[in-house]
Amino acid sequence: MEDKWFVFEEDGTLHLHRSWTGIEVYRIRFEPEGADRVAREAWMAEGVRTPWTEANDEEEARRIDRVFDVVLLGR
């Protein structure tokens, strides 16, 4: 299935929801660093273990990277 996400930023936190369920899967908190913003923390919504989530932090970090690359940056 295609990756379809609803993503929005509020108060320095990026919220990533699956568009077809509305479930928030990830939150990423950013802080300013010079002219850029840097991700400082990432959370996976508690209790979200579904076919699109993995069982460990490294796999989840790769999924977040993929969402950024494919969905947000169009790579």
CHARMM-style PDB file with segment names, atoms N, HN, CA, C and O in Angstrom:
ATOM      1  N   MET     1       0.837  -1.177   0.000  1.00  0.00      PROA
ATOM      2  CA  MET     1       0.000   0.000   0.000  1.00  0.00      PROA
ATOM      3  C   MET     1       0.884   1.244   0.000  1.00  0.00      PROA
ATOM      4  O   MET     1       1.949   1.256   0.619  1.00  0.00      PROA
ATOM      5  N   GLU     2       0.451   2.261  -0.678  1.00  0.00      PROA
ATOM      6  HN  GLU     2      -0.414   2.251  -1.180  1.00  0.00      PROA
ATOM      7  CA  GLU     2       1.195   3.503  -0.728  1.00  0.00      PROA
ATOM      8  C   GLU     2       1.275   4.139   0.652  1.00  0.00      PROA
ATOM      9  O   GLU     2       0.388   3.971   1.488  1.00  0.00      PROA
ATOM     10  N   ASP     3       2.375   4.881   0.869  1.00  0.00      PROA
ATOM     11  HN  ASP     3       3.095   5.018   0.189  1.00  0.00      PROA
ATOM     12  CA  ASP     3       2.492   5.654   2.100  1.00  0.00      PROA
ATOM     13  C   ASP     3       1.643   6.895   1.973  1.00  0.00      PROA
ATOM     14  O   ASP     3       1.912   7.750   1.130  1.00  0.00      PROA
ATOM     15  N   LYS     4       0.630   7.002   2.792  1.00  0.00      PROA
ATOM     16  HN  LYS     4       0.411   6.307   3.477  1.00  0.00      PROA
ATOM     17  CA  LYS     4      -0.227   8.179   2.813  1.00  0.00      PROA
ATOM     18  C   LYS     4      -0.283   8.687   4.237  1.00  0.00      PROA
ATOM     19  O   LYS     4      -0.725   7.995   5.154  1.00  0.00      PROA
ATOM     20  N   TRP     5       0.181   9.924   4.397  1.00  0.00      PROA
ATOM     21  HN  TRP     5       0.540  10.486   3.652  1.00  0.00      PROA
ATOM     22  CA  TRP     5       0.305  10.506   5.720  1.00  0.00      PROA
ATOM     23  C   TRP     5      -0.341  11.875   5.735  1.00  0.00      PROA
ATOM     24  O   TRP     5      -0.373  12.573   4.721  1.00  0.00      PROA
ATOM     25  N   PHE     6      -0.857  12.253   6.899  1.00  0.00      PROA
ATOM     26  HN  PHE     6      -0.831  11.686   7.722  1.00  0.00      PROA
ATOM     27  CA  PHE     6      -1.292  13.613   7.178  1.00  0.00      PROA
ATOM     28  C   PHE     6      -0.262  14.147   8.155  1.00  0.00      PROA
ATOM     29  O   PHE     6      -0.120  13.619   9.258  1.00  0.00      PROA
ATOM     30  N   VAL     7       0.465  15.197   7.759  1.00  0.00      PROA
ATOM     31  HN  VAL     7       0.349  15.626   6.863  1.00  0.00      PROA
ATOM     32  CA  VAL     7       1.570  15.717   8.557  1.00  0.00      PROA
ATOM     33  C   VAL     7       1.345  17.194   8.810  1.00  0.00      PROA
ATOM     34  O   VAL     7       1.010  17.944   7.893  1.00  0.00      PROA
ATOM     35  N   PHE     8       1.532  17.615  10.065  1.00  0.00      PROA
ATOM     36  HN  PHE     8       1.805  17.005  10.809  1.00  0.00      PROA
ATOM     37  CA  PHE     8       1.454  19.039  10.368  1.00  0.00      PROA
ATOM     38  C   PHE     8       2.408  19.368  11.505  1.00  0.00      PROA
ATOM     39  O   PHE     8       2.796  18.501  12.288  1.00  0.00      PROA
ATOM     40  N   GLU     9       2.784  20.667  11.577  1.00  0.00      PROA
ATOM     41  HN  GLU     9       2.469  21.371  10.940  1.00  0.00      PROA
ATOM     42  CA  GLU     9       3.681  21.150  12.611  1.00  0.00      PROA
ATOM     43  C   GLU     9       2.914  22.081  13.534  1.00  0.00      PROA
ATOM     44  O   GLU     9       2.122  22.910  13.087  1.00  0.00      PROA
ATOM     45  N   GLU    10       3.161  21.931  14.823  1.00  0.00      PROA
ATOM     46  HN  GLU    10       3.805  21.258  15.186  1.00  0.00      PROA
ATOM     47  CA  GLU    10       2.525  22.791  15.810  1.00  0.00      PROA
ATOM     48  C   GLU    10       3.496  22.982  16.969  1.00  0.00      PROA
ATOM     49  O   GLU    10       3.928  22.014  17.594  1.00  0.00      PROA
ATOM     50  N   ASP    11       3.831  24.227  17.248  1.00  0.00      PROA
ATOM     51  HN  ASP    11       3.480  25.013  16.740  1.00  0.00      PROA
ATOM     52  CA  ASP    11       4.708  24.568  18.373  1.00  0.00      PROA
ATOM     53  C   ASP    11       6.022  23.795  18.358  1.00  0.00      PROA
ATOM     54  O   ASP    11       6.461  23.308  19.400  1.00  0.00      PROA
ATOM     55  N   GLY    12       6.655  23.674  17.193  1.00  0.00      PROA
ATOM     56  HN  GLY    12       6.298  24.069  16.347  1.00  0.00      PROA
ATOM     57  CA  GLY    12       7.943  23.011  17.095  1.00  0.00      PROA
ATOM     58  C   GLY    12       7.884  21.501  17.076  1.00  0.00      PROA
ATOM     59  O   GLY    12       8.925  20.843  17.095  1.00  0.00      PROA
ATOM     60  N   THR    13       6.687  20.937  17.037  1.00  0.00      PROA
ATOM     61  HN  THR    13       5.842  21.471  17.021  1.00  0.00      PROA
ATOM     62  CA  THR    13       6.535  19.481  16.992  1.00  0.00      PROA
ATOM     63  C   THR    13       5.844  19.083  15.694  1.00  0.00      PROA
ATOM     64  O   THR    13       4.792  19.618  15.345  1.00  0.00      PROA
ATOM     65  N   LEU    14       6.448  18.145  14.994  1.00  0.00      PROA
ATOM     66  HN  LEU    14       7.303  17.711  15.278  1.00  0.00      PROA
ATOM     67  CA  LEU    14       5.865  17.613  13.766  1.00  0.00      PROA
ATOM     68  C   LEU    14       5.016  16.403  14.138  1.00  0.00      PROA
ATOM     69  O   LEU    14       5.495  15.491  14.811  1.00  0.00      PROA
ATOM     70  N   HSD    15       3.764  16.391  13.705  1.00  0.00      PROA
ATOM     71  HN  HSD    15       3.374  17.132  13.158  1.00  0.00      PROA
ATOM     72  CA  HSD    15       2.834  15.302  13.995  1.00  0.00      PROA
ATOM     73  C   HSD    15       2.600  14.518  12.702  1.00  0.00      PROA
ATOM     74  O   HSD    15       2.258  15.103  11.674  1.00  0.00      PROA
ATOM     75  N   LEU    16       2.782  13.215  12.753  1.00  0.00      PROA
ATOM     76  HN  LEU    16       3.059  12.740  13.589  1.00  0.00      PROA
ATOM     77  CA  LEU    16       2.609  12.367  11.579  1.00  0.00      PROA
ATOM     78  C   LEU    16       1.488  11.366  11.838  1.00  0.00      PROA
ATOM     79  O   LEU    16       1.606  10.486  12.690  1.00  0.00      PROA
ATOM     80  N   HSD    17       0.407  11.516  11.090  1.00  0.00      PROA
ATOM     81  HN  HSD    17       0.311  12.230  10.397  1.00  0.00      PROA
ATOM     82  CA  HSD    17      -0.771  10.656  11.220  1.00  0.00      PROA
ATOM     83  C   HSD    17      -0.929   9.833   9.948  1.00  0.00      PROA
ATOM     84  O   HSD    17      -0.635  10.319   8.856  1.00  0.00      PROA
ATOM     85  N   ARG    18      -1.383   8.614  10.077  1.00  0.00      PROA
ATOM     86  HN  ARG    18      -1.623   8.219  10.964  1.00  0.00      PROA
ATOM     87  CA  ARG    18      -1.763   7.842   8.887  1.00  0.00      PROA
ATOM     88  C   ARG    18      -3.045   8.466   8.357  1.00  0.00      PROA
ATOM     89  O   ARG    18      -4.023   8.603   9.092  1.00  0.00      PROA
ATOM     90  N   SER    19      -3.042   8.841   7.090  1.00  0.00      PROA
ATOM     91  HN  SER    19      -2.248   8.729   6.493  1.00  0.00      PROA
ATOM     92  CA  SER    19      -4.189   9.571   6.554  1.00  0.00      PROA
ATOM     93  C   SER    19      -5.440   8.713   6.461  1.00  0.00      PROA
ATOM     94  O   SER    19      -6.549   9.231   6.586  1.00  0.00      PROA
ATOM     95  N   TRP    20      -5.286   7.415   6.244  1.00  0.00      PROA
ATOM     96  HN  TRP    20      -4.385   6.994   6.142  1.00  0.00      PROA
ATOM     97  CA  TRP    20      -6.465   6.576   6.040  1.00  0.00      PROA
ATOM     98  C   TRP    20      -7.106   6.119   7.338  1.00  0.00      PROA
ATOM     99  O   TRP    20      -8.229   5.614   7.322  1.00  0.00      PROA
ATOM    100  N   THR    21      -6.404   6.287   8.486  1.00  0.00      PROA
ATOM    101  HN  THR    21      -5.492   6.696   8.499  1.00  0.00      PROA
ATOM    102  CA  THR    21      -7.026   5.947   9.776  1.00  0.00      PROA
ATOM    103  C   THR    21      -7.146   7.158  10.691  1.00  0.00      PROA
ATOM    104  O   THR    21      -7.979   7.170  11.598  1.00  0.00      PROA
ATOM    105  N   GLY    22      -6.315   8.185  10.461  1.00  0.00      PROA
ATOM    106  HN  GLY    22      -5.638   8.176   9.724  1.00  0.00      PROA
ATOM    107  CA  GLY    22      -6.282   9.339  11.342  1.00  0.00      PROA
ATOM    108  C   GLY    22      -5.453   9.123  12.592  1.00  0.00      PROA
ATOM    109  O   GLY    22      -5.334  10.029  13.417  1.00  0.00      PROA
ATOM    110  N   ILE    23      -4.882   7.946  12.747  1.00  0.00      PROA
ATOM    111  HN  ILE    23      -4.979   7.210  12.077  1.00  0.00      PROA
ATOM    112  CA  ILE    23      -4.094   7.622  13.936  1.00  0.00      PROA
ATOM    113  C   ILE    23      -2.751   8.334  13.875  1.00  0.00      PROA
ATOM    114  O   ILE    23      -2.031   8.236  12.881  1.00  0.00      PROA
ATOM    115  N   GLU    24      -2.414   9.063  14.961  1.00  0.00      PROA
ATOM    116  HN  GLU    24      -2.999   9.143  15.768  1.00  0.00      PROA
ATOM    117  CA  GLU    24      -1.086   9.664  15.040  1.00  0.00      PROA
ATOM    118  C   GLU    24      -0.094   8.562  15.389  1.00  0.00      PROA
ATOM    119  O   GLU    24      -0.240   7.870  16.396  1.00  0.00      PROA
ATOM    120  N   VAL    25       0.916   8.414  14.539  1.00  0.00      PROA
ATOM    121  HN  VAL    25       1.035   8.977  13.721  1.00  0.00      PROA
ATOM    122  CA  VAL    25       1.902   7.363  14.743  1.00  0.00      PROA
ATOM    123  C   VAL    25       3.179   7.932  15.355  1.00  0.00      PROA
ATOM    124  O   VAL    25       3.750   7.327  16.261  1.00  0.00      PROA
ATOM    125  N   TYR    26       3.638   9.097  14.867  1.00  0.00      PROA
ATOM    126  HN  TYR    26       3.174   9.589  14.131  1.00  0.00      PROA
ATOM    127  CA  TYR    26       4.889   9.678  15.336  1.00  0.00      PROA
ATOM    128  C   TYR    26       4.723  11.149  15.684  1.00  0.00      PROA
ATOM    129  O   TYR    26       3.863  11.846  15.144  1.00  0.00      PROA
ATOM    130  N   ARG    27       5.584  11.606  16.615  1.00  0.00      PROA
ATOM    131  HN  ARG    27       6.282  11.040  17.054  1.00  0.00      PROA
ATOM    132  CA  ARG    27       5.774  13.028  16.908  1.00  0.00      PROA
ATOM    133  C   ARG    27       7.273  13.265  16.933  1.00  0.00      PROA
ATOM    134  O   ARG    27       8.032  12.471  17.490  1.00  0.00      PROA
ATOM    135  N   ILE    28       7.688  14.360  16.325  1.00  0.00      PROA
ATOM    136  HN  ILE    28       7.071  15.005  15.873  1.00  0.00      PROA
ATOM    137  CA  ILE    28       9.106  14.706  16.312  1.00  0.00      PROA
ATOM    138  C   ILE    28       9.237  16.147  16.776  1.00  0.00      PROA
ATOM    139  O   ILE    28       8.639  17.056  16.200  1.00  0.00      PROA
ATOM    140  N   ARG    29      10.028  16.342  17.828  1.00  0.00      PROA
ATOM    141  HN  ARG    29      10.513  15.604  18.295  1.00  0.00      PROA
ATOM    142  CA  ARG    29      10.225  17.691  18.374  1.00  0.00      PROA
ATOM    143  C   ARG    29      11.503  18.292  17.802  1.00  0.00      PROA
ATOM    144  O   ARG    29      12.565  17.671  17.839  1.00  0.00      PROA
ATOM    145  N   PHE    30      11.388  19.504  17.274  1.00  0.00      PROA
ATOM    146  HN  PHE    30      10.526  20.009  17.244  1.00  0.00      PROA
ATOM    147  CA  PHE    30      12.512  20.216  16.687  1.00  0.00      PROA
ATOM    148  C   PHE    30      12.883  21.413  17.553  1.00  0.00      PROA
ATOM    149  O   PHE    30      12.042  21.987  18.243  1.00  0.00      PROA
ATOM    150  N   GLU    31      14.172  21.778  17.499  1.00  0.00      PROA
ATOM    151  HN  GLU    31      14.855  21.312  16.938  1.00  0.00      PROA
ATOM    152  CA  GLU    31      14.661  22.983  18.160  1.00  0.00      PROA
ATOM    153  C   GLU    31      15.499  23.769  17.161  1.00  0.00      PROA
ATOM    154  O   GLU    31      16.146  23.185  16.292  1.00  0.00      PROA
ATOM    155  N   PRO    32      15.487  25.095  17.284  1.00  0.00      PROA
ATOM    156  CA  PRO    32      16.330  25.905  16.408  1.00  0.00      PROA
ATOM    157  C   PRO    32      17.810  25.645  16.690  1.00  0.00      PROA
ATOM    158  O   PRO    32      18.218  25.465  17.838  1.00  0.00      PROA
ATOM    159  N   GLU    33      18.596  25.630  15.629  1.00  0.00      PROA
ATOM    160  HN  GLU    33      18.265  25.776  14.696  1.00  0.00      PROA
ATOM    161  CA  GLU    33      20.054  25.534  15.748  1.00  0.00      PROA
ATOM    162  C   GLU    33      20.630  26.384  14.628  1.00  0.00      PROA
ATOM    163  O   GLU    33      20.703  25.950  13.478  1.00  0.00      PROA
ATOM    164  N   GLY    34      21.039  27.596  14.975  1.00  0.00      PROA
ATOM    165  HN  GLY    34      20.980  27.948  15.909  1.00  0.00      PROA
ATOM    166  CA  GLY    34      21.481  28.539  13.949  1.00  0.00      PROA
ATOM    167  C   GLY    34      20.302  28.875  13.043  1.00  0.00      PROA
ATOM    168  O   GLY    34      19.215  29.207  13.516  1.00  0.00      PROA
ATOM    169  N   ALA    35      20.531  28.784  11.734  1.00  0.00      PROA
ATOM    170  HN  ALA    35      21.414  28.514  11.350  1.00  0.00      PROA
ATOM    171  CA  ALA    35      19.468  29.067  10.760  1.00  0.00      PROA
ATOM    172  C   ALA    35      18.589  27.849  10.501  1.00  0.00      PROA
ATOM    173  O   ALA    35      17.599  27.948   9.776  1.00  0.00      PROA
ATOM    174  N   ASP    36      18.937  26.702  11.083  1.00  0.00      PROA
ATOM    175  HN  ASP    36      19.741  26.622  11.672  1.00  0.00      PROA
ATOM    176  CA  ASP    36      18.221  25.448  10.835  1.00  0.00      PROA
ATOM    177  C   ASP    36      17.371  25.052  12.041  1.00  0.00      PROA
ATOM    178  O   ASP    36      17.387  25.703  13.085  1.00  0.00      PROA
ATOM    179  N   ARG    37      16.641  23.976  11.858  1.00  0.00      PROA
ATOM    180  HN  ARG    37      16.628  23.447  11.009  1.00  0.00      PROA
ATOM    181  CA  ARG    37      15.925  23.318  12.954  1.00  0.00      PROA
ATOM    182  C   ARG    37      16.396  21.876  12.985  1.00  0.00      PROA
ATOM    183  O   ARG    37      16.537  21.238  11.942  1.00  0.00      PROA
ATOM    184  N   VAL    38      16.636  21.366  14.177  1.00  0.00      PROA
ATOM    185  HN  VAL    38      16.522  21.884  15.024  1.00  0.00      PROA
ATOM    186  CA  VAL    38      17.185  20.028  14.350  1.00  0.00      PROA
ATOM    187  C   VAL    38      16.214  19.183  15.161  1.00  0.00      PROA
ATOM    188  O   VAL    38      15.679  19.637  16.172  1.00  0.00      PROA
ATOM    189  N   ALA    39      15.990  17.948  14.711  1.00  0.00      PROA
ATOM    190  HN  ALA    39      16.425  17.580  13.890  1.00  0.00      PROA
ATOM    191  CA  ALA    39      15.142  17.022  15.467  1.00  0.00      PROA
ATOM    192  C   ALA    39      15.877  16.623  16.739  1.00  0.00      PROA
ATOM    193  O   ALA    39      17.020  16.168  16.693  1.00  0.00      PROA
ATOM    194  N   ARG    40      15.211  16.798  17.870  1.00  0.00      PROA
ATOM    195  HN  ARG    40      14.282  17.168  17.907  1.00  0.00      PROA
ATOM    196  CA  ARG    40      15.821  16.469  19.166  1.00  0.00      PROA
ATOM    197  C   ARG    40      15.234  15.210  19.793  1.00  0.00      PROA
ATOM    198  O   ARG    40      15.939  14.465  20.473  1.00  0.00      PROA
ATOM    199  N   GLU    41      13.947  14.973  19.566  1.00  0.00      PROA
ATOM    200  HN  GLU    41      13.374  15.578  19.013  1.00  0.00      PROA
ATOM    201  CA  GLU    41      13.296  13.790  20.137  1.00  0.00      PROA
ATOM    202  C   GLU    41      12.240  13.296  19.166  1.00  0.00      PROA
ATOM    203  O   GLU    41      11.646  14.076  18.421  1.00  0.00      PROA
ATOM    204  N   ALA    42      12.019  12.008  19.184  1.00  0.00      PROA
ATOM    205  HN  ALA    42      12.502  11.375  19.789  1.00  0.00      PROA
ATOM    206  CA  ALA    42      10.939  11.419  18.389  1.00  0.00      PROA
ATOM    207  C   ALA    42      10.210  10.410  19.255  1.00  0.00      PROA
ATOM    208  O   ALA    42      10.821   9.665  20.020  1.00  0.00      PROA
ATOM    209  N   TRP    43       8.908  10.399  19.121  1.00  0.00      PROA
ATOM    210  HN  TRP    43       8.411  11.005  18.499  1.00  0.00      PROA
ATOM    211  CA  TRP    43       8.067   9.463  19.876  1.00  0.00      PROA
ATOM    212  C   TRP    43       7.184   8.691  18.921  1.00  0.00      PROA
ATOM    213  O   TRP    43       6.761   9.205  17.886  1.00  0.00      PROA
ATOM    214  N   MET    44       6.917   7.470  19.277  1.00  0.00      PROA
ATOM    215  HN  MET    44       7.260   7.053  20.118  1.00  0.00      PROA
ATOM    216  CA  MET    44       5.898   6.692  18.596  1.00  0.00      PROA
ATOM    217  C   MET    44       4.705   6.648  19.544  1.00  0.00      PROA
ATOM    218  O   MET    44       4.868   6.436  20.745  1.00  0.00      PROA
ATOM    219  N   ALA    45       3.531   6.845  19.014  1.00  0.00      PROA
ATOM    220  HN  ALA    45       3.398   7.017  18.038  1.00  0.00      PROA
ATOM    221  CA  ALA    45       2.335   6.869  19.842  1.00  0.00      PROA
ATOM    222  C   ALA    45       2.224   5.570  20.640  1.00  0.00      PROA
ATOM    223  O   ALA    45       2.431   4.479  20.108  1.00  0.00      PROA
ATOM    224  N   GLU    46       1.902   5.706  21.898  1.00  0.00      PROA
ATOM    225  HN  GLU    46       1.734   6.592  22.330  1.00  0.00      PROA
ATOM    226  CA  GLU    46       1.790   4.549  22.778  1.00  0.00      PROA
ATOM    227  C   GLU    46       0.671   3.625  22.315  1.00  0.00      PROA
ATOM    228  O   GLU    46      -0.426   4.072  21.982  1.00  0.00      PROA
ATOM    229  N   GLY    47       0.962   2.359  22.300  1.00  0.00      PROA
ATOM    230  HN  GLY    47       1.854   1.996  22.570  1.00  0.00      PROA
ATOM    231  CA  GLY    47      -0.041   1.378  21.925  1.00  0.00      PROA
ATOM    232  C   GLY    47      -0.191   1.164  20.431  1.00  0.00      PROA
ATOM    233  O   GLY    47      -1.000   0.343  20.001  1.00  0.00      PROA
ATOM    234  N   VAL    48       0.587   1.900  19.626  1.00  0.00      PROA
ATOM    235  HN  VAL    48       1.245   2.568  19.976  1.00  0.00      PROA
ATOM    236  CA  VAL    48       0.483   1.740  18.171  1.00  0.00      PROA
ATOM    237  C   VAL    48       1.445   0.655  17.738  1.00  0.00      PROA
ATOM    238  O   VAL    48       2.643   0.896  17.590  1.00  0.00      PROA
ATOM    239  N   ARG    49       0.936  -0.497  17.543  1.00  0.00      PROA
ATOM    240  HN  ARG    49      -0.037  -0.693  17.663  1.00  0.00      PROA
ATOM    241  CA  ARG    49       1.693  -1.608  16.955  1.00  0.00      PROA
ATOM    242  C   ARG    49       0.790  -2.187  15.887  1.00  0.00      PROA
ATOM    243  O   ARG    49      -0.169  -2.905  16.168  1.00  0.00      PROA
ATOM    244  N   THR    50       1.121  -1.857  14.671  1.00  0.00      PROA
ATOM    245  HN  THR    50       1.900  -1.274  14.442  1.00  0.00      PROA
ATOM    246  CA  THR    50       0.285  -2.252  13.544  1.00  0.00      PROA
ATOM    247  C   THR    50       1.181  -2.826  12.465  1.00  0.00      PROA
ATOM    248  O   THR    50       2.397  -2.868  12.650  1.00  0.00      PROA
ATOM    249  N   PRO    51       0.637  -3.266  11.357  1.00  0.00      PROA
ATOM    250  CA  PRO    51       1.490  -3.811  10.297  1.00  0.00      PROA
ATOM    251  C   PRO    51       2.533  -2.832   9.771  1.00  0.00      PROA
ATOM    252  O   PRO    51       3.548  -3.263   9.225  1.00  0.00      PROA
ATOM    253  N   TRP    52       2.309  -1.509   9.921  1.00  0.00      PROA
ATOM    254  HN  TRP    52       1.484  -1.159  10.364  1.00  0.00      PROA
ATOM    255  CA  TRP    52       3.296  -0.563   9.392  1.00  0.00      PROA
ATOM    256  C   TRP    52       4.340  -0.163  10.421  1.00  0.00      PROA
ATOM    257  O   TRP    52       5.239   0.611  10.091  1.00  0.00      PROA
ATOM    258  N   THR    53       4.265  -0.649  11.640  1.00  0.00      PROA
ATOM    259  HN  THR    53       3.536  -1.278  11.909  1.00  0.00      PROA
ATOM    260  CA  THR    53       5.283  -0.320  12.642  1.00  0.00      PROA
ATOM    261  C   THR    53       6.119  -1.554  12.947  1.00  0.00      PROA
ATOM    262  O   THR    53       5.671  -2.689  12.786  1.00  0.00      PROA
ATOM    263  N   GLU    54       7.330  -1.301  13.387  1.00  0.00      PROA
ATOM    264  HN  GLU    54       7.693  -0.379  13.517  1.00  0.00      PROA
ATOM    265  CA  GLU    54       8.272  -2.370  13.684  1.00  0.00      PROA
ATOM    266  C   GLU    54       8.420  -2.520  15.191  1.00  0.00      PROA
ATOM    267  O   GLU    54       7.841  -1.754  15.960  1.00  0.00      PROA
ATOM    268  N   ALA    55       9.200  -3.515  15.607  1.00  0.00      PROA
ATOM    269  HN  ALA    55       9.671  -4.138  14.981  1.00  0.00      PROA
ATOM    270  CA  ALA    55       9.292  -3.851  17.022  1.00  0.00      PROA
ATOM    271  C   ALA    55      10.449  -3.169  17.747  1.00  0.00      PROA
ATOM    272  O   ALA    55      10.555  -3.298  18.967  1.00  0.00      PROA
ATOM    273  N   ASN    56      11.329  -2.439  17.034  1.00  0.00      PROA
ATOM    274  HN  ASN    56      11.244  -2.334  16.043  1.00  0.00      PROA
ATOM    275  CA  ASN    56      12.461  -1.847  17.745  1.00  0.00      PROA
ATOM    276  C   ASN    56      12.719  -0.415  17.285  1.00  0.00      PROA
ATOM    277  O   ASN    56      12.249   0.006  16.229  1.00  0.00      PROA
ATOM    278  N   ASP    57      13.476   0.326  18.099  1.00  0.00      PROA
ATOM    279  HN  ASP    57      13.858  -0.016  18.957  1.00  0.00      PROA
ATOM    280  CA  ASP    57      13.717   1.745  17.852  1.00  0.00      PROA
ATOM    281  C   ASP    57      14.465   2.006  16.550  1.00  0.00      PROA
ATOM    282  O   ASP    57      14.166   2.978  15.858  1.00  0.00      PROA
ATOM    283  N   GLU    58      15.433   1.157  16.203  1.00  0.00      PROA
ATOM    284  HN  GLU    58      15.676   0.367  16.766  1.00  0.00      PROA
ATOM    285  CA  GLU    58      16.190   1.358  14.970  1.00  0.00      PROA
ATOM    286  C   GLU    58      15.288   1.262  13.736  1.00  0.00      PROA
ATOM    287  O   GLU    58      15.420   2.062  12.809  1.00  0.00      PROA
ATOM    288  N   GLU    59      14.390   0.304  13.720  1.00  0.00      PROA
ATOM    289  HN  GLU    59      14.282  -0.346  14.472  1.00  0.00      PROA
ATOM    290  CA  GLU    59      13.467   0.166  12.599  1.00  0.00      PROA
ATOM    291  C   GLU    59      12.507   1.350  12.532  1.00  0.00      PROA
ATOM    292  O   GLU    59      12.179   1.827  11.445  1.00  0.00      PROA
ATOM    293  N   GLU    60      12.065   1.817  13.674  1.00  0.00      PROA
ATOM    294  HN  GLU    60      12.332   1.430  14.557  1.00  0.00      PROA
ATOM    295  CA  GLU    60      11.179   2.983  13.702  1.00  0.00      PROA
ATOM    296  C   GLU    60      11.900   4.230  13.202  1.00  0.00      PROA
ATOM    297  O   GLU    60      11.314   5.033  12.475  1.00  0.00      PROA
ATOM    298  N   ALA    61      13.163   4.399  13.585  1.00  0.00      PROA
ATOM    299  HN  ALA    61      13.639   3.747  14.176  1.00  0.00      PROA
ATOM    300  CA  ALA    61      13.951   5.542  13.104  1.00  0.00      PROA
ATOM    301  C   ALA    61      14.094   5.485  11.586  1.00  0.00      PROA
ATOM    302  O   ALA    61      14.020   6.517  10.919  1.00  0.00      PROA
ATOM    303  N   ARG    62      14.296   4.291  11.036  1.00  0.00      PROA
ATOM    304  HN  ARG    62      14.355   3.453  11.577  1.00  0.00      PROA
ATOM    305  CA  ARG    62      14.369   4.145   9.568  1.00  0.00      PROA
ATOM    306  C   ARG    62      13.035   4.491   8.915  1.00  0.00      PROA
ATOM    307  O   ARG    62      13.008   5.092   7.840  1.00  0.00      PROA
ATOM    308  N   ARG    63      11.939   4.121   9.548  1.00  0.00      PROA
ATOM    309  HN  ARG    63      11.960   3.633  10.420  1.00  0.00      PROA
ATOM    310  CA  ARG    63      10.624   4.449   8.998  1.00  0.00      PROA
ATOM    311  C   ARG    63      10.414   5.964   8.989  1.00  0.00      PROA
ATOM    312  O   ARG    63       9.918   6.515   8.007  1.00  0.00      PROA
ATOM    313  N   ILE    64      10.791   6.636  10.077  1.00  0.00      PROA
ATOM    314  HN  ILE    64      11.194   6.188  10.874  1.00  0.00      PROA
ATOM    315  CA  ILE    64      10.676   8.091  10.118  1.00  0.00      PROA
ATOM    316  C   ILE    64      11.521   8.716   9.013  1.00  0.00      PROA
ATOM    317  O   ILE    64      11.063   9.630   8.327  1.00  0.00      PROA
ATOM    318  N   ASP    65      12.741   8.236   8.834  1.00  0.00      PROA
ATOM    319  HN  ASP    65      13.113   7.493   9.391  1.00  0.00      PROA
ATOM    320  CA  ASP    65      13.583   8.735   7.736  1.00  0.00      PROA
ATOM    321  C   ASP    65      12.899   8.539   6.387  1.00  0.00      PROA
ATOM    322  O   ASP    65      12.933   9.427   5.536  1.00  0.00      PROA
ATOM    323  N   ARG    66      12.284   7.386   6.195  1.00  0.00      PROA
ATOM    324  HN  ARG    66      12.257   6.664   6.887  1.00  0.00      PROA
ATOM    325  CA  ARG    66      11.605   7.096   4.924  1.00  0.00      PROA
ATOM    326  C   ARG    66      10.418   8.039   4.715  1.00  0.00      PROA
ATOM    327  O   ARG    66      10.200   8.525   3.605  1.00  0.00      PROA
ATOM    328  N   VAL    67       9.661   8.295   5.764  1.00  0.00      PROA
ATOM    329  HN  VAL    67       9.838   7.900   6.666  1.00  0.00      PROA
ATOM    330  CA  VAL    67       8.535   9.224   5.648  1.00  0.00      PROA
ATOM    331  C   VAL    67       9.054  10.596   5.236  1.00  0.00      PROA
ATOM    332  O   VAL    67       8.476  11.238   4.360  1.00  0.00      PROA
ATOM    333  N   PHE    68      10.144  11.053   5.862  1.00  0.00      PROA
ATOM    334  HN  PHE    68      10.614  10.531   6.574  1.00  0.00      PROA
ATOM    335  CA  PHE    68      10.723  12.339   5.474  1.00  0.00      PROA
ATOM    336  C   PHE    68      11.143  12.325   4.014  1.00  0.00      PROA
ATOM    337  O   PHE    68      10.783  13.224   3.255  1.00  0.00      PROA
ATOM    338  N   ASP    69      11.904  11.310   3.615  1.00  0.00      PROA
ATOM    339  HN  ASP    69      12.197  10.579   4.231  1.00  0.00      PROA
ATOM    340  CA  ASP    69      12.436  11.248   2.260  1.00  0.00      PROA
ATOM    341  C   ASP    69      11.332  11.151   1.205  1.00  0.00      PROA
ATOM    342  O   ASP    69      11.331  11.913   0.238  1.00  0.00      PROA
ATOM    343  N   VAL    70      10.417  10.243   1.382  1.00  0.00      PROA
ATOM    344  HN  VAL    70      10.418   9.624   2.167  1.00  0.00      PROA
ATOM    345  CA  VAL    70       9.427   9.952   0.350  1.00  0.00      PROA
ATOM    346  C   VAL    70       8.228  10.911   0.418  1.00  0.00      PROA
ATOM    347  O   VAL    70       7.832  11.493  -0.592  1.00  0.00      PROA
ATOM    348  N   VAL    71       7.677  11.062   1.582  1.00  0.00      PROA
ATOM    349  HN  VAL    71       7.999  10.589   2.402  1.00  0.00      PROA
ATOM    350  CA  VAL    71       6.429  11.818   1.706  1.00  0.00      PROA
ATOM    351  C   VAL    71       6.689  13.329   1.749  1.00  0.00      PROA
ATOM    352  O   VAL    71       6.036  14.090   1.034  1.00  0.00      PROA
ATOM    353  N   LEU    72       7.620  13.755   2.566  1.00  0.00      PROA
ATOM    354  HN  LEU    72       8.151  13.137   3.147  1.00  0.00      PROA
ATOM    355  CA  LEU    72       7.830  15.191   2.735  1.00  0.00      PROA
ATOM    356  C   LEU    72       8.780  15.794   1.705  1.00  0.00      PROA
ATOM    357  O   LEU    72       8.553  16.920   1.262  1.00  0.00      PROA
ATOM    358  N   LEU    73       9.844  15.077   1.306  1.00  0.00      PROA
ATOM    359  HN  LEU    73      10.027  14.162   1.665  1.00  0.00      PROA
ATOM    360  CA  LEU    73      10.815  15.613   0.374  1.00  0.00      PROA
ATOM    361  C   LEU    73      10.610  15.131  -1.055  1.00  0.00      PROA
ATOM    362  O   LEU    73      11.245  15.649  -1.973  1.00  0.00      PROA
ATOM    363  N   GLY    74       9.744  14.156  -1.260  1.00  0.00      PROA
ATOM    364  HN  GLY    74       9.228  13.735  -0.514  1.00  0.00      PROA
ATOM    365  CA  GLY    74       9.440  13.659  -2.598  1.00  0.00      PROA
ATOM    366  C   GLY    74      10.589  12.941  -3.287  1.00  0.00      PROA
ATOM    367  O   GLY    74      10.682  12.960  -4.514  1.00  0.00      PROA
ATOM    368  N   ARG    75      11.463  12.309  -2.515  1.00  0.00      PROA
ATOM    369  HN  ARG    75      11.388  12.294  -1.518  1.00  0.00      PROA
ATOM    370  CA  ARG    75      12.596  11.578  -3.119  1.00  0.00      PROA
ATOM    371  C   ARG    75      12.232  10.145  -3.402  1.00  0.00      PROA
ATOM    372  OT1 ARG    75      13.059   9.386  -3.907  1.00  0.00      PROA
TER     373      ARG     75
END
